[in-house]
């Protein structure tokens, strides 16, 4: 089966492409560097020809509110139009757990807009909402740093390893469309500040993590359950310790 993975050279995309190819599928790792651009439309028609499934993992190069909204709306419209013309049978989109519960977060608003385009497209679909990736814990700490202090919300957090994300994405791509949402998360849930403090300690970083209920996450306040699944979710198998061991082994 031919499967197109938009953002196929990125963190999740490259892993997903490898899994699907290992299972014997013809996979296009689509990205601007490979001549397939969902913003300009370059290469979309050729990439979609004969494809049964499209997995959208493309991400905005900018997290600024206006830029990220323009990216997901433009990319979504161009991609879905090309899929409709090629009679694609399943559109899989990777989104974020809690994206509709933190409206002041500009990135989350943009993902909601992307989801709405998918639902309205008429193409059979599955939206995968994932919790934050463990690989971004360092970046989250950096964003919350003032001097030698990291201010973070005590809201619950349930990060997931990118290897687990890719495995779930591949499974969904090969399954029948749900015409609905699947949520995925890591196996361990704890307050946001505690998880980042655990990460900093593991890497030998001396910054102090301070619990601050007013600390913002990509511009949005974090309530207790803002960033974790509220109902049923598929849980990854890789906990923090195992993920950290693997990441250090690759370094």
N, C-alpha and C positions, 0 to 999 in steps of 0.2 A: 504494500500500500504506500502511496506517495503522501508524505506529510511535510508541510512547510512549517518551520519553526522561526518565527520572527524574533529577532534578538538572539539568534541561534549561536552567536559567538560570545555571548555574555556569561556571567557567573552561572545562572540557572540554565540558560540556553545551551551552552556547550555540554553540560552534563546530561541534559535531556536528549540532545541529539545523539550522544554516544549510546545511551540506553536504547533508544529506538532503533538505531542502526544495528546494535548487537542483537536485537530481536528480528532482524532481517528486513526492515522496512527501508524504502527509498526516502531519505530525509534531506531536505534542502535547509542548510543553515543560513537563513536569510538575514542580511544586515547591510547597512550602507557600504561597509568595506568590501562586501561581496557583490555589490551592484544591485541590491534590492533595498529600496528606500520608501518607507510608508508615508513619509512626509511629502516628498516630491512626486511619488508614484513610479519612480524609475524602477524598471525590472519586475513590477508586481504582476503584470499580465503573464509574462513568461514563467515566473515562479509558480503561479497558481494553476497553470495548465495541467490538468490531469490529477490535481491534488484532491484527496478525500477529506483530509483534516488539516486545519491551520491552528497552530498554537501561537498565541500572541504574548510574547515575553518582552516586547520592545519597551524601552524606558526612556524618559526624557533626559536629555543631557543637562538641563537646568531644573532646579527645584524651586525657582522663583514662581510665585503664585500664577501670574499671567502666562508665563512661558510654559509652565507645566500643563495648564489647562489647554492652551493652544496645541501643544504637542499631542495630548491624548485625544482631543476632539478631531484634529486633522488626520492623525494617523489612523484612528478608528474608522472614520468615514471612508478614507481611501482604501483601507484594507478590506472592510466589509463590502464595499462596492466591487472590488476585484474578485472577492470570494463569490459573491452573488452571480457575477458574470461567468465564473468558472464552475458553477454548480457544486461548490464545496459542501460537504455533508455534515461537518462538525467544526464549530469554532470554539476553541478553548482559550479563555483569557485568565491571566494571573492577576488577582487583585489583592486586597488587604483586609484582614479581619478588623472589624470596627470602622471600616471606611465611611459608613453612613451614620456613625455615632459621634463624630468629632468634626462638625461642619466648619469650625474656625481654622482647621488645618487645610491649607491650600492644596497640598498634594492629595490628601484624601478626597477633597471636593472634585479634583480632576479625575480620580479613579471612579467616583460615582458617575461622573459624566460618561466615562468610557463604558461602564457597565450598562448604562441606559441605552447607549448606541447599540450594544450587542443584543440586548433584549428586544429592541425595536426593529432589528435588522431582518427578522424573518428566517434567519439561518439557524438551524438547530445548534444549541450551544451548551457549554458548561462553564460557569464562572468558578474559579478556585480562589477562595479568599485565604490567604496565608498570614500567619503572624510574622513578626520581623525575623530576619535571618541572623543567626549567631555571628556571621561574618561581619556584621555592621556594628557590633558592640563597641569596638574601638572608636568608630566615627560618632556614635551616639555620645560616648564619653567626651569626645572632643567638642561636640556641639554644646554640651552643658557645662563646659569648663570656664571658670572665672578665677584667674590666678592659679592657685594650687588646689582649688575646690571644684568639685563636680556636683552641680545641683540637679537632682532628678526626683521625679514624682515617686511616691510609694505605691502608685497604682499597680495592679497585677500585670505581669509580663510572662510570656511563654514562648521564648524564641525557639526557632527551628533551624536545624542544620541544612545547608544548601543541598547536600546529598539526598536528604529526605525529601526536600521540596521537589527536586528533579524526578525522583522515583514516583512521587504522587502525580506529578504532571504527566509523566509518561503513561502511567496507569489510566488516567482520565482520558488521555488522547486516544487510547486504544479501546476504550469502553464506549457504549452507546451514549449519545448526548443526554444530559439530565434535564435540559431546559430549566435549569435552576442553579443553585449555589452549593458547592462543597467547601467545607472549611477544614483547614489543616493547621496543626500547631505542634510545637515541640512537646516532649514527654514531661517536662518539669515546669511548674508554675510557682512563681515567687514574686515579691514586690520588685518593681523596676530597679530601684536603687540598690537592692541587695544583689541582683544578678550582675549589674555593671560593676559593683564593688568586688564581686567574686572574680570577674574577668580581669580587672586591674591588678588585683592581688596575684592572680595566676601569671600575669606577664611581668610582674615585678615593678609595677607603676605605683609611685608613692602618693599620688593625688588622693585627697580625702573626698569621699562621697557623702554628701549631705542630703538628707531626706527633706524635700521641699514640695509640699502639695501644690504650690503655685508655679512650679517649674513647667515650662512648655516643651512640647515634643513636636517639632516641625510647625510651630506656631499655635498648637492646640493644647488646651489643658487636658490632663489625663485623669479621668475619674477611676474608681477602683476597677471597673470591668471594661474600660474603654478599648483595651488592646488585646483582650483574650476572647475566645469563643464563648458565647452565652449558652449554646446548646450542644448538640452532638458535633464532634469533630474527629477527623482521622488524625491520630497522633504518630509522630515520627518515632523512630527507635533509637536515635542518637542523642544521648544526654550531653550536658555541658562538658563533663570530664572527658568523655570519649571524643567529642568534637575537638576539644582543645588538644588532646593527645595527637589526633590526626593532623590538625593544622600545624602543630609544632614539628611533626615528622616531615611535612612537606616544605617547611621553611628552610 
